[in-house]
Amino acid sequence: MLKSKKKSAIIVTSSVMGAYPYPGLTTYSAAKSFSSFVAEALNFELKDKIDVISYQPGEVATKLLRKFNTDSRCISP
């Protein structure tokens, strides 16, 4: 039986907003924090079989953040 030299990968998109609890966005922040921790756990468990990458983009000025005071850290879409 030939072993394939190809390796699979899982890419999890999270957000830096999962690192801090934002008032009014608790559910969103919690979901992003959860996805980051799941990616980290999967990376640990599957490190010899599958690459697991957690992508955590920064804040983007969207309708979700409109009601909050956005500063220079936010980028425009």
C-alpha positions, 0 to 999 in steps of 0.5 A: 500500500502506497502512502500519499505524501499529500497532507490535508489542512483545516483552516478555521476563521476566527477573530481577534474579537474572541480575545476580549469580551466586547459589551453588546457583542458577547455572543459573537466574541464567545463564538470566536473564542470557542472556534480559536480554542477548538482549532488549537485543540485540533492542532494538538490532537492531529499534529501528525496527520492534518495541519490546523490553522486558526486565522484571526483577522483584525477588526473591520468597520462593518454594521456589526461595529457601527454602534461602537466607537471604532478607532484607528485599529479598525480597517474599512472593508 
